[in-house]
Amino acid sequence: MKFLTQDKRNNKTWLPVSLLLLVLLPLILLPLSAIFIFAGSGGIENFLTVISSEEAQFALRFSVIVAFATTLINGVLGTYAAYVLSKYKFRGNQTLNIIVNLPVAIPTVVVGTSLLLLWGPIGLLGKYLDPLGFQPMFAPAGVILAHIFVTFPYMLGAVKPVLDELEASYEEAAYTIGANRLQTFRFVIFPALKGGLFTGGLLTFAHSLGEFGATVLVSGNLSLRTQTAPLYIFAQFEAGNIETANAVAAVLALFSFILFFILIRFTRRKKMIA
């Protein structure tokens, strides 16, 4: 009887699963497969030659450095913003909560334009900084600034729900035994945030690694100076170097798969412990 029930379930699930795979095949599975097929079409030696070129190495290395810096900065800023929005009740709390999540809804090209209009040579603030020899746009600082803006909600979104669910009684107990706010955060709140920080950090890093829209405007796409891996791929496609572009794209895709796999494993392990 048990086997008959299992067979009926398999018969019922076969059709919806097949339809889902049929939809995913042209939308996700085939495009991802095409990247690796074209990347390896010239053979492994050609792939390694392309990846080891100075421009490709710089673009990949620069992308990782920018993503790492963005994750660290947003780890601090996002956690602080989440703490303020979660633990303090003030007038305009909801409005501020919407504002800090706006980067998710704003097109990244608009983000790049806004940063140029503020910090660029003719920007509202940039026109005063430019004569002083300080110009963040078309430099690594401008790229990091754009990535911080674009990825800010990811860390905030991962940490704030944890703070919202954290019982206030733990903090109150810490205060009653003489702990100040910094000590309470360090010994009570921070240990509870480790899971949220890890998840938010991975999401921030992965999104920063593939950011394009804002970066192409604020960086100037300068080879060996401000060119990230996505910009390098775009430049190679424009130049007609399809194999070169796909080789770097395959490396980025593989790196993203690894990050996503780590995130899934961490999430499953967290559920099993809970």
Secondary structure by P-SEA (a helix, b strand, c coil): caaaaaaaaaaaaaaaaaaaaaaaccccaaaaaaaaaaaacccaaaaaaaaacaaaaaaaaaaaaaaaaaaaaaaaaaaaaaaaaccccccaaaaaaaaaaccccccaaaaaaaaaaacccccaaaaaaaaacccccccaaaaaaaaaaaaaaaaaaacaaaaaaccaaaaaaaaaacccaaaaaaccccccaaaaaaaaaaaaaaaaaaccaaaaaaccccccccccaaaaaaaaaaacaaaaaaaaaaaaaaaaaaaaaaaaaaaaaaaaac
